[in-house]
Amino acid sequence: MNLLPNSSKVVLNILDKEGAMTHKDIVNKSCLAPRTVRYALKRLRERDLLIEKLNVQDMRRIIYHSKAPIIMQGNDKEIHQTRSEITH
């Protein structure tokens, strides 16, 4: 199985922590280039880790949600292992 690129991990992490965002919001929050964010979102879609919904305030924009937010269980080691299972 192919590993996710670092940019996809950054985007997934932001969506987990911050909640639903548009492409532009993700670019601003991550400081990644817009093209890099598009690629990261594409890879997350391929792995079925995203939910995409139309923005009702602006139907031209898509809002991205993390499909599988990390559930914090126990200590940091367990949390890290859970994250690794999703991103690998």
C-alpha positions, 0 to 999 in steps of 0.5 A: 500500500502506498504511503500518503505524501506529507502534504496529505498528512498535513491536510488531514491533520488540519481537517481533524483539528479545525473541522470542515474547510474550503480549499482556500481555508486549507491553503491559508491554514497550512501555508502550502501552495494551492496546487499542493493542497489540490494534490493532497486532497486528491490523494485523500479522496483516493484513500476515501479519507474525505467527505466533500460537500457543496457550500450552500453559501457559495455553490462553486466551492466545496467544503472538505471534512475529514472522514475518519477523525482520530479518536483519542484513546489512552496515551500518546502512543495509542493515538500515534498508532491510530494515526499511522494506521490511517495514513499508511 
